[in-house]
């Protein structure tokens, strides 16, 4: 059984208002599930900039993309719920 907190990854840009919006919309779910988010500025890594460029923000979890451009609560909640259930046993 894993007790590690779930960590989502938000790929974005420092100047991106959609990235700020996604981060803010994510906060209640982070609190509800005791999860964290790692924010990665794609402009600091040429490979990430090439991969995501105009797709940001992109929210990923455990190797899969949950949403891009706009926050979608359903997929994020489902992923965190699955993770919590597997951590319980």
C-alpha positions, 0 to 999 in steps of 0.5 A, a space after each residue: 500500500 502506497 502512502 505517497 501523496 498523489 502529484 499531478 504535473 501542470 505543463 505551462 508557461 509563466 505568462 499563460 493566463 490559461 495556465 493560471 486559471 487551470 492551477 486555480 481551478 485545480 486547488 480545491 481537488 488538491 485540497 480534497 485529495 491531499 494531492 500536490 501539483 508540480 508546475 513545469 514551465 515548458 519555456 525552460 526546456 527546449 524538448 518540452 517547449 517543442 512537445 507542448 508549445 501551443 497546447 498548454 496548459 496540459 495537466 498530466 498524472 501518472 504518465 497520462 494527460 488528463 486535460 489541456 487548455 481548460 481544466 476538466 474536473 471529471 477526468 481529474 477527479 476520476 484519476 485521483 479517486 482511482 489513486 486513492 482507492 489503490 492506496 487504500 488497498 
